[in-house]
């Protein structure tokens, strides 16, 4: 728990990042960085449309206590730019393949922000043996669309339409399509019993 609180508290500070590396995962090049060592391995999953540099404020501090991996999903950061539909489950599969390529065999502590929380939950359901704990920072929920529309249907629909357009421009992958298009979204599959911390 102290480790999780430390990681979150460190979000207040910014540090310069080391040069990223690239690794081929399926048909795409993923930008990633790995640092540190220790008993635990931490995988950082950024929010929707965000590059791995979103983790600059905490990356170096976490690396002082554990092996830490951050990466940019397909379509984000300096990873391969694409124009195709990806779901959170697709991204979870790529995260799993990334760990395989990096020879990470021990279960990871998965730290996810916003839309990354959807990816992490799909990962936990699909690969229960590869994850030991979840830390969710303002995670997205399958009910966000419904809540947004209940608050203000007209404004909610307008904002959702704009998010879709913004996400599709400039070669970005349509990472939000599965998240914003269903009414209502289905519940995520059940995950195994594990430590879960949610900070919202």
N, C-alpha and C positions, 0 to 999 in steps of 0.2 A: 504493500500500500504506500509506503514512504517513497518507493521508486516512482509510482504513478503520480503522486502529488508533486514530487520533485520535477518530473517531466512537464507537468502542466504549469507549475509556477515559473519554470524557465521560459515559457512563451513570452514573457515580458522583455526578454533581452534579445539582441540581434548580434549574430556573429558572421564573419565571412566564411564562405563554403569552399571546400577543396574542389579541384577539378573533377568533373563527372567522368564516368566510363560508359561504355556501351556494350550490350550483349544481345545476340540474336535470340529472340524467343518466337518460335513459329516463323511467321513471315516478316516479322518486324524487329527493328532495332529499338531496344529500350535503354533509356538513359538511367543510370543508377549510380549510387555511391555506397560503399560499405566501409565502416570504420569501427575502431574499438575492439575489445575482446572481453571475455568474462563468461560467467555461468549462463547468462540469459542472452537470447537473440531477440531483438526488437525489430519488427517490420513496420515502417511508417507509411500510411496510405493517406494521400492528400485529398482535399475536397474536389468537387466537380470543376473541370477545366483548369485545375491548378497544377503547376509543375512541382517537382520535388523540392525546389528552393523555398517553397512555403514553410518547410521545416527548418530553415536556417536558424531561427531563434533558439532551437533546442537540440539540434543535431549533435553538435560538438559536446554538449553537456551530457547527453545520453551516452555518447561513445566513451565517456569516462567510467561508466558503470557496466556497460554491456556491449556486445556486438550489435551494431545498429545498421539497418539497411533502409535507404530511401530510394524511390524511383519515380519516374514520370510515366503514367499510363500511356498507352498508345494514343496518339492524337494530342498529347499534352507535353509541355516543356520542349526538350530537344529530341524526344522520341519520335518515331516515324509519324508523320502527319498523314491522316487518312480521311476519306469521306465514305464512311460506311457505318452501319448501325452496330453499336456495342451495347450489351446489357450489363448490369452489375455482375451477373453470373459469368459473362464472358471475361470481364476484367478479373474476377476472382480466379478463373482458370489460368489467366496469364500470370497473376501473382504467384500461383502455385508452381507454374512452369519456371518462373524466374528463380524461385527458391531451389528448384531441382537443378537448374543450370549452375547456380552458385554453390552447389553441394551442401546446402543447409539441410541437414537431416533431423535435427532436434526440433521439437515443437517451438513455435515462436510466440512472443507476446505481440499481439497485433494492435497497433495504435492507429486509430482512424478518425478523420475529421469530416464532418458534413456528409456529402455524398459518398465519401470513402467509407462511411459507416455501413452503407448498403453493400458495398463490395466486401467489406470485412464479414458481415453477417452471412452473405452467400458463401464466402470462403469457409467460415466456421461450420456451416451445414454440409458443404460438399467434401471438406477435408478435415474431419474432426480430429484425426490423429496428428495433424500438423500444427495445431494451435493449442496453447496452454492457458491463455488469458486474453481478454479483450479490454481495451481502454478506448471508450468512445467520447470524442469531444464534439459537442453540439451535433450529434449524428442526425442524418436525415431519417425520416420515418415513412413507411408506406401510407401513412394517413395524412402526410403534409398537404397533399393536393386537396383532400376533402376538407381539411381545416381551413385552408386558404380560400376555398370556394364558399364555405359557410360564413366566413367573416365578411366577404364582399365578393359575390359571384362575378359581377361584371369586371371589377378590377383584377380579381384572381385569374380569370380567363385571359385577360389582356396581358398580364405579367407572364403567365405560362407560355403564351404564344411567342412573346418576345424572347424568353429564355431559349426556346427551341431555335428561333432564328439566329440568335447570338451564337449558339453552340455549333450551328452548321456552317457558319461563315469561316473564311480563311483556312479551309482544309481541316478544321477541327472535327474530331469524331463526335457523333451525336450521342454523347454519353448520357444525356438526360432523357432521351426519347422513351425508354422503358419506364422511367421514373415519373414523368409528367403526363403520359398519354392515357393511362388506364383509369377508369372511373368505376368503382374505387380500385386502388391497387390491391392485389392479393397479399395476404400475410406472408411473411418470410417463413421458410421451413424451420422446423424446430432444431435448435442447436444443442449439443451435449452439455451436461452440467460442467461449468467451468467458472472461474472468477471473472466477473464482468463489472467494470466501473464505468458509469456514465456521468459526464460533467456537462451540464447544459446551462 
